[in-house]
Amino acid sequence: MKINATHISFDHVGGWNHKPELIKRKAQLQNALIKGHHLCISKLKTTKEGLQEYWIQWQNKITQSECE
């Protein structure tokens, strides 16, 4: 995932030896987005040890309210 300097909030979803609950996490983050913007989500990252996760960036409506 390319880092976007205008997106100051980031999070991840995933865990060991199970599929990440990406749909659930996307729904949880919708209220944090600046209106009209979207979540930038990486491709699924998987390690040989079994960690699976997505990295998520977004423009946060609270901390970036002047960017609207």
C-alpha positions as CSV (number, residue, x, y, z in Angstrom):
1,M,0.0,0.0,0.0
2,K,1.3,3.4,-0.9
3,I,1.4,5.8,2.0
4,N,-0.8,8.8,1.4
5,A,0.4,12.0,3.3
6,T,-3.2,13.4,3.3
7,H,-4.5,10.4,5.3
8,I,-3.3,10.8,8.8
9,S,-5.4,8.0,10.5
10,F,-4.4,4.4,10.1
11,D,-5.4,1.0,11.6
12,H,-5.2,-2.6,10.8
13,V,-7.5,-5.6,11.0
14,G,-6.4,-9.2,11.2
15,G,-4.9,-11.9,13.3
16,W,-3.1,-15.2,13.6
17,N,-4.4,-18.2,11.6
18,H,-7.8,-16.7,10.7
19,K,-9.3,-14.6,8.0
20,P,-9.4,-10.8,9.0
21,E,-12.9,-9.4,9.6
22,L,-12.5,-6.6,7.0
23,I,-16.2,-6.0,6.3
24,K,-16.9,-5.5,10.0
25,R,-13.9,-3.1,10.5
26,K,-14.9,-1.1,7.4
27,A,-18.3,-0.6,8.8
28,Q,-16.8,0.5,12.2
29,L,-14.6,3.1,10.5
30,Q,-17.3,4.7,8.3
31,N,-18.3,7.3,11.0
32,A,-14.6,8.4,11.2
33,L,-14.4,9.4,7.5
34,I,-14.6,12.9,6.1
35,K,-17.8,13.1,4.0
36,G,-17.2,12.0,0.4
37,H,-13.9,10.2,1.2
38,H,-13.1,6.5,1.3
39,L,-10.9,4.1,3.2
40,C,-7.6,3.2,1.5
41,I,-7.1,-0.5,2.2
42,S,-4.0,-2.5,1.4
43,K,-3.9,-5.9,-0.2
44,L,-4.0,-8.8,2.3
45,K,-0.6,-9.2,4.0
46,T,0.2,-12.8,5.1
47,T,3.3,-14.0,6.9
48,K,4.7,-17.5,6.9
49,E,3.8,-17.7,10.6
50,G,0.1,-17.3,9.8
51,L,-0.5,-13.6,10.5
52,Q,-3.1,-12.2,8.0
53,E,-3.9,-8.5,8.1
54,Y,-5.1,-5.5,6.1
55,W,-3.7,-2.0,6.7
56,I,-6.2,0.9,6.4
57,Q,-5.7,4.6,6.0
58,W,-8.3,7.4,5.9
59,Q,-8.9,11.1,6.3
60,N,-10.3,11.5,9.8
61,K,-13.3,13.8,10.1
62,I,-12.3,14.9,13.6
63,T,-8.6,15.5,13.3
64,Q,-8.8,16.7,9.7
65,S,-12.0,18.7,9.8
66,E,-10.3,21.7,8.1
67,C,-9.6,19.5,5.0
68,E,-13.2,19.2,3.9
